[in-house]
Amino acid sequence: MRAATVISRLRIPTVYRGPAPTLSGAQILLVVALAALVQLPFGLGAAFGEQDAARLANDAYLWVKGDIRNAVLSEYRYYVSPGYIVLLAALIPLAELSGIPLPSILNVLNALAFVAIAVPLVRLFARLAGPDAAILGAIYLLFIPTFWQSGVYGFPHLLALLALVTALWMYDRWLTGEHTLSRRSDLWLIGGLLTLSVLLKGDLYLSAVAFPLLHLLRGSRAGLLSLGALLTLPVLISAMVSGVLLYGQENLAEYMVGWRTQYPAEVSAVLSRSWVVRLLRRLRFALGYLTGPLFVLGVVAALLRGRHRLAFFLALWVPLPLLFWALRAGDSTRHHLPVAVPLALGVGLLLASLPVRNAVRFALLALLLAVNYFIHPPSSSTLWPGGRIFANAGLLRERVQTYHRLSAEFAAAPGAERVILGGGLLPYPEAAVLARADAGVMLDRSRTTLRTRIFRHSEAGIPRTTGFVRTDPAELEAVAESYRAQGFRVYTFEYDCQGNPGVQFDLGRGTMYTAFPDALIELSAAGCAAFPAAPPAR
């Protein structure tokens, strides 16, 4: 029996019998102004906020400067974020002409998206739960670690969420007979926004479960065929775009097999206590310590007040995008960004249901935010950020700017042939080298493997060969010797002279911070020594 039929027979009422309550311009402006206040002062400047941000930029650099679009080098990124790579490829010439570093442009885009998303977000919240819950929920969302962090540095997930939330808001209006242009034109626009969201970040499609849930929420049976087309369009277009960009290489089916092998779903682990403990800890750091319990109470409050459809809508929106990543070893904070939206609305619904004045509700909101903020220590980690978001930004800025400084030193280091050994941070020096490279970058296929990337390029007309080699610490000296024998100068900044990968500091409550050596080290035949600081990269 279909879910819509079950709900109908239970005689569960719709959320609103008449037009949805509207927000005043002043209320929307309040949320927008607060979003700008809590985000704009904390950007990272000219630095990539994490390795995957640099990896996406490197994919675009190789496309623009070498016409290299390689499924092996890019791993999953041309399938998951083809639209973002296209955007980066368009921005690289602009960055070079203007002299503005590419990371600066990307970081500003995300900061502006953080402010802009407040408008469709609070409007959607108001349509679903009323103005009071909308304002309270939207303000709470601004301080959820994964959401706030998404505006600090350039990455496709927040841009994709902006398109998705706007599409949901327009679709809810479409279901209730409200149109911006016309019924057909609005549906095309909604489909375009959803497709844009998936092109920017493929896993945002998991949150498209909210579209059929809106049908149940509104009790609408009309437009189901349009809904099917709406949900199919992004998948087809995204697969087509990826296929065109990677024409002649592995196809989507081969990629999916490889991806499932690399990131298998650990379904059996769900039954273990240790998995549940790890998941809850990870979610507390990503979504805020109190967010989960408050959301559950918000859903219960909606049920008790007879708002059954809204309670079901929120409760069913969360599991799919949450569990898809929670079941995988590759889970991280930003994967739970889409889930923060319904969770925050649930918190707003709870606060709005309290039989007290608005002043008391906002005081309670401030208290909850303070608990979320201070319960975790500051951390520079983007995987385990915790609630101390403003302090975290300073630590993250210091860390990634160090990576950029050392990467710039390597990019400017002498030698016609040089190689840098490392691990997870190699995308940073690769981005620094590719940013300085002239057009005509070539991949040295004879020496490139899954762990090694060797490029032939020129810089200001001077030919160079530069390599980036993933190296286990125990093999550091042996790998260095093999490249020295081939005539390369060998560097590292992830390891010290003995191959130690840095010093780890326990920040408490399961968080770790690794301090890497604060110097570019040359591993020469004469010994290991810090390389003299090079002039700033141009």
N, C-alpha and C positions, 0 to 999 in steps of 0.2 A: 504494500500500500504506500502511495506517495506521501512524503512528509507534509505537503500542502493539504492533502485530504485529511490526514490525522489531525493536524492543527485546526482545520475547519470543523471537524466533528467534535473536538474538544471545546469549541466555541470560544477560543482564545481571542480576545478583542485586538483590534489594531492598536498601534501606539497612539495615533491621532485620528479622531473622527473627522476633523476639519483641517483647514490649512495649518501647516506646521508653524510654530511660533517663530518670529523673526528677531534678528538682533539689530540693535541700533548701530549706526556708523561709529559712534563713540566706543561702544563695547568691542567692536572689531579692531578699532584703532588701538585700544588698550592692549590687546593681545599682541598685535603687530609691534607696537612700541616696546613691550616687554621682551619679545623675541629678539629685537635688535639690540636691546640693552644687555641681555645676558649672553649674546653670541659675538657680536661684531668686535669687541675689544680683545678677543682671545684667539685670533687666527694664528696660523703658523708661519705667515710670511712666505718666503720663497723656498718652502720645504715640503716634500712629500710626507704625509702623515704616517704612512706604513709602506711595507714592501710591495703589497699588491697594487697600491697607487702608482708606484714607480714601474712595476711590471707592465701595467696598462699603457703608461707613457712610452715605455720601450717598444711595445708592439707598434704603436703609432709612429715612433721615430724610424723604426726599421721599414715601415711601409713608405713613409714620406721620403726618406733619404736613401733607401736601397730597393724600393719596390719588393720588399721581403714580407710576405704574409705566409707564415709557416705554422702549421698545426702542431708540430713538435715543439718549436720554440715558444709558442703562445699557450701551450697546454689547452686549457678549457676556455680561454678568455674570448676567442672569436665566436664561440657558441653562447656564452653567458652574457657578454657585454659588447656585441658588435656595434651597436649604436654609439656607445661611449668611445670606442676606438675611432669610429668615423669622426666624432666630434673632436677628439684629440688631434687627429690628422688635419682637420681644418684649422685648429688653433695654433699648431706649431709654426706655420709661416707668419701668423699674426704676432706670436711671441718673438720671433726672430727679427721682424721688422720694427717692432716697438721697443725691443730691448727689455721687455718685461719677462722674467722667468716663467716658464710654463706652469710650475707649481703655484705661483702667485695667482695666475689667472684661474686655475682650477679651484684653489682655496676660496677665492672671492665668489666664484659661482656657487659653491656650496653654502657659504655664509648667507648669500642673498636668497638662496632656495630655502634656508632655514627660516628666514623672515617671511618670504612670500607664501610658504605653505600654511601659515597661520590663517590666511583668509579663507581658502576652501575648507580647511580643517574645522575651524570654528563654525562655519556655516553648516557643514555636514553634521557636526555634533549637535547643533541647535535643532536641526530637522529631526534628528533621531531621539533626542532626550530633553530638549527644551533649552532656553537660553542660560539658565543658572548652571545646569550640568555642563553645558558647552564651555562656558568661561572657566569654570573650575577645572574641568578635565583638560582643556587646552593649556592652561597654566601649569598644571601638574606635568603634562607631557614635555614641556620645555625643559624640565629638570631631570627627566629620565636619562640615565647615563648614555645609553646607546643612541637616543634621539639627539641629545645635546652634542655628543661627540661627532655625529654625522655632519654637523655644520662647521666643524673646526677645520677639516681638511678635505681636499678634492677627492671625490670618489663617486661612482655612479648611483649608489643606493639611495641617497636623499633626493637626487634629481628624479629618479624613477618613482619614488614615493610621492613626490609632488604631483607627477602626472597621474598616478593611480588615485590619490585622494581627490583630485579635481574631477577625474572620471566618475568616481563613486558619487560625489556630490551632484554632478550633472545627471547621472543615471537615476538617482532618487527623485530628482525633479521631473525627469522624463516619465517615471512610473506614476507620478501623481498629476500628470497632465500639464506641467509647467515647462515651457520651452523658451530657450534663448533665441533661436532662429526659427526652426520649424521642427516637427516631430522627426522627420527623416534626416534633416541636416544635423540635428543634435545627436542623433544616433551615430552618424558617421563621425562626428567630432569625438564622441565618447570612445568609439572604436579606435580612432587615431591616437587618443591619449593613452588608452590601455596598451596599444601596440608600442607606442613610444616607451612606456614604462618597461615593457618586456625587452625591448631592444637595448635599453640602457642597462638593465639588470634582470637577467632571466628568472631568478628565483622569486622576484616580486609577483610572478604569476600565481604563486601559491596563495597569495592574498586575494586573488580574483574570486575566491570562494565567496567573498562578500557580495558579489553581484547576484547570484541566485538567492542568497540569504535576504537580500533586499526585497526580492519578490515575496518571500515568505513573510517578511516584516510588514509589508504593505498589503498582504493578502491579495496580490495581483496574479491573475492567471493569463493576462494578456501579454503579448510580446515574447512568449517563450521561444518561438522560432528565432526572433531577433536576438534573444539572449544567447542561443546556441551559436549563431553566427558571430556574435560579439566575442565569445570566448574562444572560438576557433581561429579567428583572424590573426591575433598576435602570434600564435604558435606557427602558423603557416608562413607568415611574413618573416618572422625571426629566423626560421629554418632556411628560408630562401636567401635572406641576406647573408647568413653565415656561409651557405653553400657557394654563393657568388664570390664572396671575399676569399674563400679557401678553395676555389675551383681547381679540380684535378688532384686534390689531396684527400685525406681520409673523409668519409662521409659522416653524416650525423649519427647513423646507427653504430658505426665503429666507435665514434667518440663516446656515445652513451655507455657502451660496454666497458670501455676503458675507465670512464668516470665512476661507474658503479664499482669497478674493481678497486680504484684508488680510494673511494669514499663509501665503503659498504655500510648499509644500515645495520646497526647492531641491535636487532629486534630482541634477541634472547636476553640482552643485558637489561631490558626494561624490568625484568622480574627480580633483579638483584638490588639489594639495599645500597650497595656502594654506588651503583649507577644513579639511583634516585638522589643520593646525597650530593654527588658531583653535579648533577643537573640543577638541583635547587641552589647550590652555591654559585654556579655559573649564572643562573638567572638573577640571583640577588645582585651580583656585580653588574650585570648588563641592564637590568630593568628597575633597580632600586629595591632596597631591603624590604619595604612594606608593600610594594606594588601588588604582588600576587595575592596576599590575604585581603587587601583592600578591594581588589577586583572581585573576588569571590563574594565579599560582603555586599558589594554594589549590585551584583547579579541577584543575590538573595533579596535585597531591598526592592529591586524591581519586581520580583515575583510577589512579594508581600503586598506591594501597592497595586497589584493587578496588571502590571505592564509585562505580561508574559511573552509577547512576541519580541519585545526589545531584549528581555533576558535571554531568550533562546538565540536571538541574533548575535549577541555578544559572546555567549558561551560557545557557539558553534564557529565563530570567526577565528578564534584563537588556536585550536588544536592543530590544524593542518600545517600552517607555516611554522608553528612552534616545534612540532615533533619531527618534521622533515629534517631539520638540522640537528635537533637535540639527540637524534638517534645515530649521528655520525661523528666520527673522531675529528673531522675538520670543522666542528662547530666553533663559532666565535661570537663576540658581542654584537657585531654589526648584522649578523644573520637574523637577530631578533628585533631589528628596527621595525619591520612592519607590524609585529605583534604589539609593540608599544602603543599603537593607535587605539585599538579596542580596549586595551588594559587601562589606558588613561581615561577613556570615556566611562568605563566602569567605576573608576575612582570618583570622577566628577558626579556620576549618578548617585553614588553613595552619599557624598557630601551634600548634594542638592536635596536629598530625601530627608535630611535631618530637620526636625521641627524647630529650627532656630533662625535668628536673623542672619542676613547675608554677612554682616560683620563678623559674627561668630564662625560662620563657615570658612571665611577667608583666614581667620585666625587659626582654625584647625588645619587648614591647608598649609599655612606657613609652618606650623608645628610638625606636620608630617614630612614636609620637605626638609626641615632641619634635621630630623631623625635620619632620613635617607642620606643626607649630606655628610653628617659627622660620624656615622656608624662604621664607615670604612676609612682606612688610612689613605693618604694621597698616593697616587701611582702614575707612572708614565706609560703604563701598559694600555694598548688599544684592545687587547684580548680580555683583560680583567680590570676595567677602569674604576669601578666602584662609584660611589655617589659624590666624592669630593671633586666635582667636575672643574671648578675654577682653579683649584690648586693643581689638579691633574694637567691642565692645559700648559702651565708653565713648565712642568717636568717633561711633558711630551715635547714641547718646543725645544727645550735644551737638548734633549736626546737626539731628535731627528736633525737638528741643525749641526750637531757634532758629526752625524753620519754624512751630511752634505759637505761639511768642511773637509773631512778626510777624503771623501770621494772626489772633490775638486782638486785636492792635492795629487791624487792618483792620476786624474785626467790630465793634469799639467806636468806630470813627471816625465823626465827625458827618456829617450830610448826609442828606436824605431820599432822594436818588438818588446812588449811588456805584458805581464799577466798578473792578475790579482787573485789570490786564493781566499776562500771564505765559505760562508754558509748562507743563511737566510738573508743577509744584508747585501748580497751581490747586486740586486737590482739598483741600488743607489749609485755605486760607481759606474755601472753600465749606463744609467741615465745621464750622468755627468759627461761621460765620453761621447755618447751619441748626440747630446745637445751641442757639443763643440765640433762635431764631425761635419765635413762638407758632404754635399750630395754624392751619391755613388758608393755608399756602404755596401760591402760584399760579405757574404757568409763564407767562411773557409770550411766547406763541407767535409773535406778530408780529415779535419781534426775536430769537428764539432760532434758531440755526443749529448746524451741526456743530461750529463753533469758538466759539460764543457761547452762554452760558446766562444768561438774565435772569429773576429771580424777583421777584414782588411778595409781600411778607410784612409782618408786624408784629412788633415787639419791645416787650414790656411795653405793648402797646396802641398803640404809635406806628407809623404806616405807613411802610414803606420799600420801595425798589426797589434790588436789588443785582445786579450783573452780574459774570460771570467770562468773560474774553475771551482766548482763545489768540492770541498776537500774535508775529509774527516781529520780532526786534530791530530790523531795518532799518526797520520800519513803525511803531515805537513812537510817535513824535511825531505822525505822521499819524492813527493810530488814537485817540490821546489827544485830539487836537484835535476829531475827529469826535464823541466822546462829550461833551467839554466844551460843544460847540455844542448838544447835546441837554439840557444842564443837569446833567450828571453831574459829581461830583468823581472824579478819576482817580488811582489808586494803583498801585504795583508794589513788589515786593521781590525779584523774580527778576532785574531789570535795574537798571543804574545810570542816571544821567541821560542818558548818551549811547547807551543801548540795549545796552550790553555785557552779556552773560549771565553775568558772574562771572569769576573767575580760576581756571584749571585748574592743578592741581599734579600732576606726574608722580610717582607713588609707586613707580615701577619695575615691571618685569615685566608691563607692559601695563595697569596700573591707573591710573585717574585719579580725582581728587577735585576737585569744583568748589565753591569758597567763594563763596556769593552775598553781595551787600551786606548788612551786618548792620543794616539799618534799613528801615522802611516809608517809601517815597518817595512824595510827592504830586506829580503832574505837573500843575501849575496853569498858568493863562495867564501868571502873573507869573514863572514859572520852575520849576525842579525843585529840591526841597529835602526833606530828611528830615522826616517827620512826627513831631511830639512824641509820645512814648510815651503810650499810652492806659492807663487803669486796667485791672487784670486782668479778664478776662472772668468773668461770674458763672457 
